[in-house]
Amino acid sequence: MSSKISSTSTPPAAALIDERIESLGGWRAEMLAALRALIHEADPGVVEEWKWSNPVWSHDGILCTGEAYKSAVKMTFPKGASLPDPKGLFNSSLEGNVRRAIDFKEGDKIDKAGLKALIKAAVKANQKV
């Protein structure tokens, strides 16, 4: 007999993220799905969560969030200001002392190598704590 307690009050985070992508449609759905896949490629140990009504990817702490707005899909890195960004991917929330974000607009190309490096750096930053 298992001692696990299961909750059916909310779907698992992966299902909620799937629903978000499906509900967005168009380029924003494609972008969020591509970013999600890239996060998993960069960090196979990533955990998907659902917080603040948005997808959140964690590994020993939050790596980044994925928010969809009318004109952008935003990836926010809570510790972004402390991460190396040699490709200059951060283009939003630059005035903050801690977080940084990347706004992807319709037609933007993803710098896959640069983004994977940021995700790996975020994992390392979380593991130093």
Secondary structure, 3 states (H helix, E strand, C coil): CCCCCCCCCCCCHHHHHHHHHHHHCHHHHHHHHHHHHHHHHHCCCCEEEEECCEEEEECCCEEEEEEECCCCEEEEECCHHHCCCCCCCCCECCCCCCCEEEEECCCCCCCHHHHHHHHHHHHHHHHHC
